[in-house]
Amino acid sequence: MVKRILIFTLLAAAAGLAQMVNCIVAVVNGEIITLLDVEIAAEFGLGDDPAAGPGADPRLAALDALIDRKVVLSLAREVQGLSGEELDAASAELRAAVGEDAFAAKLKKFGLDSRDLEPYLEDRILYERALDLRFSQSIPVSVTEVERHYRDIYVPEQARLGAGAEPLDRIAGAIESRIRGEQRDRQTASWVLDMRQRADIQIKKDCLK
């Protein structure tokens, strides 16, 4: 961790951002999250929080995501690191999503090389894998739940869109998958919140001002 901070300090100094690195935003079970970590995650969309509403500070969303990852990965001993090929693929996917010119501009803003993003990419992917392993069992969805969702949610949604509703027997599979996904998201969020409450987390939001 000290080595990582030193590397970021040198990078930030080259970009005129040394003040950021010296500001510690959070300490999670002894691991440090710097302002530069938060800024990079927010800038490249590597710390998006699905629960964050419109107009939310992207840095706060990024901070929450980074804390979640550190908490979960400290427990996920069964999750192994990524191969070089996997990291290359993840980097290429991010570059394509951001756009070549924008990606280059963002790297230049922080004085980074694309390889410097790999720790963030790796943590994000390993975090998702850890959750997939923990919640890999299929969540049962009853016929009644599917019918209720079709009647109370799907049909009104289609009406608001000015589109006709598909027959239940044709759309039942998609509705079942949607319900299962929503239930998994709720279970995941509840578990991560519980893990955060058990962890030793110190947040210094004054650093974000």
C-alpha positions, 0 to 999 in steps of 0.5 A, spaced: 500 500 500 505 504 501 508 503 494 502 504 491 501 511 494 508 513 493 507 511 485 501 515 485 504 521 489 509 521 483 504 521 478 500 526 481 506 531 482 508 530 474 501 532 473 500 538 478 496 534 483 500 532 489 495 536 493 490 530 492 494 525 494 496 527 500 489 528 502 486 521 505 479 520 504 478 514 507 481 508 511 478 501 510 480 496 515 487 499 515 487 500 507 487 507 504 483 511 499 486 517 497 482 523 493 486 521 487 483 514 487 476 517 488 477 522 482 480 517 478 474 512 479 469 518 478 472 520 472 473 514 468 466 511 471 469 506 475 466 507 481 458 508 479 453 507 484 447 504 481 443 507 487 445 514 486 440 519 484 440 524 479 445 530 481 449 526 486 456 528 487 460 522 482 465 523 487 461 520 493 458 515 489 465 513 487 468 513 494 462 508 496 463 504 491 471 503 492 469 502 500 464 497 498 470 493 494 475 494 499 470 491 504 468 485 500 475 483 497 478 483 504 473 477 505 473 474 498 479 469 499 477 464 494 477 470 488 483 470 484 487 475 481 486 477 473 490 475 468 494 480 463 489 478 458 483 479 462 486 486 464 487 488 457 480 486 455 477 490 461 482 496 459 480 495 451 472 495 453 473 501 458 477 505 452 471 503 447 466 505 452 469 512 454 471 514 447 478 514 444 479 521 444 476 522 451 480 516 454 486 519 452 484 526 455 482 523 461 489 520 462 493 526 460 489 530 466 491 525 471 498 524 468 497 517 467 498 511 463 493 506 461 496 501 465 495 505 471 488 504 471 489 496 472 488 496 479 481 499 479 479 495 473 481 489 477 478 491 484 471 492 480 471 485 476 474 481 482 468 485 487 463 483 482 466 476 481 465 475 489 458 477 489 457 472 483 460 467 487 456 468 494 449 469 490 450 464 485 444 460 487 438 461 483 433 465 487 426 462 486 420 466 483 413 463 484 408 464 478 404 468 483 410 473 483 410 473 475 403 474 474 403 480 480 409 483 476 405 483 469 399 486 472 402 491 477 408 493 473 409 491 466 402 492 463 402 500 466 409 501 464 407 499 457 401 503 457 405 509 459 410 508 453 404 508 449 406 500 447 401 494 447 403 489 452 405 482 450 401 476 452 403 473 459 405 467 456 410 470 451 413 475 456 413 470 463 420 468 462 423 475 461 419 478 467 421 472 472 429 474 470 427 481 472 424 479 478 430 474 480 435 480 478 431 485 482 431 480 488 439 479 487 440 486 487 437 487 494 440 481 497 447 483 495 446 491 497 443 488 504 449 483 505 454 489 503 451 494 508 452 489 513 459 487 511 460 495 512 457 496 518 462 490 521 468 493 518 473 499 521 471 504 516 474 512 517 471 517 512 474 524 512 469 527 507 472 534 508 478 532 504 472 532 498 471 539 499 
